[in-house]
Amino acid sequence: ITVTSTVQTADLDLWSAKGQKALDFRLVQAVKEVCGTASDVDVAGKNNVRRCRVETLAGLASERDQRIARASGEPIEVAAR
């Protein structure tokens, strides 16, 4: 199963540090959404969520940098398995 979320960017000024910070915040929130959560007593589940978040954010790094470089207002699709 792949879970997706769309991060809107059209309202952000990606040329500015403030816009880039807002983009990063939105990406982190989307990653949290698509990776889900696990109960505090589910150690394996917590580890899986943590791994999902790290891998998903790392996978977005290149697209994030490209969007900032061209300051595109197109939405970004965030997906995790």
Buried (B, 14 or more C-beta within 10 A) or exposed (E): EEBEBEBEBEEBEBEEEEBBEBBBEBBBEBBBBBBEEBEEEEEEBBEBBEEBBEBBBEEBEEBBEEBBEEEBEEEBEBBBE
